[in-house]
Amino acid sequence: MSKRTNNLTLKALLIAMCIVGANFKVLGSIALDSFPAFLGAIILGPVSGAVIGFFGHMVSAALSGFALTLPIHLIIATLMAACMFSYGWIRCNWKEGTLTSVIVSLLVAYIINVPLDLLLLYPMIGKAVYGLFVPLTIGTVANLFLTEIVYVMLPKKFKQLMTTHN
């Protein structure tokens, strides 16, 4: 198979994993749907990770009936795409695989996914953001933890074969 076919196949598999992860809910639309997008951001590059992250959140939100309304979920999905892009960009462009790139990318992902999301949502949903802090933190940490575990366990040959940073 060509490299392009391999990449397309992997994107489809990661999107399918987002759909499966969207069914493992923490609260409302907070689920294990972003772990495949984080993984895609490392393996396929930041642009692919952003697309997978946007789609993953929208599927998770749809499965919970767009609990916060469609416009708010579109904002959250856009922030998820920005998070995946930032996470993937750091992992792909800072001395790849170093502890510094891992720690900084994890911190940036957490900051975008939890405090920034809640800060930007506060004008729209008010004090409800306080109730989302703990479940969103649990969901984000779980997704990031799964990503790091799976990435470390991937064979080096696979990582080299699939890396095509956008």
N, C-alpha and C positions, 0 to 999 in steps of 0.2 A: 504494500500500500504506500501511496505517496505521503509525504509529510502533511500536506494540506488535508488529505482524507483522514489521517490520524487525528489531526487537530479538530476537525469537524466532528468526528466520532466522539472524541473526548468531551467537547462542548455539549453534545447531545446527552452523553452519560451524566455529566455534572448537572445539567438542567433537570434530568430525570431524578437525580439524587436530591435536588432542591425540592421537588414535588413530594418525594418520600419524606424528607426532613420537615416539610411544612405540616405534616400530620403529627409530629411530635411536639406538642404545644407546651409552653411554659405558662403563658397567659394570653388570651385573645389571639393576636397575630404574631406574638413573640414565640418563635419556634426554632428548631434546628435546621432552618432553611438556608442559612448563610454559610454554613461550613463548606459546602461544595463550591460556593462562590469565592471564599477565601482561598481554597485550594486551587481553583482555576486561576485566580489572580497571581499566584506564585508560579504555577506550571505554564500557563498560557499567556501570561502578561496582564498588565493592569486593565487594558480595554476589554478583553474577554471577561475578566473578573467582574468588571463593572456591569456588563450586559447580563451576566449570569446572576449577579446580586440584585439588580433591578427586577428581573423576571422572578427570581426566588421569592422576593418579598411580596410581589403582586399576587403570586399563587397562594402564598401563606395567608395574605389578607383576604383573598377571595374565598378560601376555605373556611375562614372565620366570619364570613358575611360582611366584610369591610366594616368591622366594628367601630372604627373611628371615622368613617365616611370615605368615599373614594378620593376626594381631593386631598385629604390628609394622608391617605396611604400613598398617593402619587408623590407627595412631598417626602415621605419616609423612604420610598423606593429610590427617589433621586439621591437622597442622602446616603442610602445604602450603596448606590453606584459610586458616589464620591468616596465613600469609605473603602470600597474594594479597589478603586483606582489608586488611592493613596497608599493603601496597604501593599498592593502589588508593585507599585512604582518603587517604594522603599525597598522591598525585598529583591526586586530585579536590578536596581541601579546602585544600591549601596553594597559594596563588597559582599556579594551574594553568599548567603550561608553563614555569615559571621554572627556572633552573639549580639553585637550592636544592632545589626539590621533587624534581627528577630525581635529584640526588646523594643526598639523604636517603632517598628511596624505594629506590634501588639498594642503599645500605648496609644499610638495614633488611631488605630481601629477602635479601641475602647472609647477614646475621647470623642470621636465622631459618632459612634453608635449610641452612646449613653448621654453624657452631659450636653453635647451639641444638639442631638436630636430633641432632647427634652427642653432645652432652652428655646429652640426654634418653634417647638409645638406649644409652648406655654401661652402665647397670645391667642391660640385657637382653641385649646382645650382646658386652659386655666390650671387650677390646682390639681386636676387629675394627673398631671405629670408626676406629682409626688408619689402617687400610688404605683406608677410604672417604673420607678427607679430600681427597686430590688429585682423584680422579674426581668427587666431589661438587662440589668447587670448579670444576673444568672445566665440568661440566654446568650449574651455576648461572650462571657467567659467560657461557657460550655462549647460554643461554636469555635472559638479560637483554640481551645484546648484540643478538641477533636481534629482541627486542621493541623496543628503542630504534630500530634501523634501520628496521624496518617502520613503526613509529608515525610517525617523522619523514617517511617517504615517503608516508604516507596523505594524500590531498587534504584541505585544510582544510574544504571543504564536507562531506565525509564525516564528519570528526571532529565538526563542529557538528551534523550530522543525527543521529548516533548517540549523542551524549553524553546520558545519562539517569541520572546518578549516583544510586545506590540510597540 
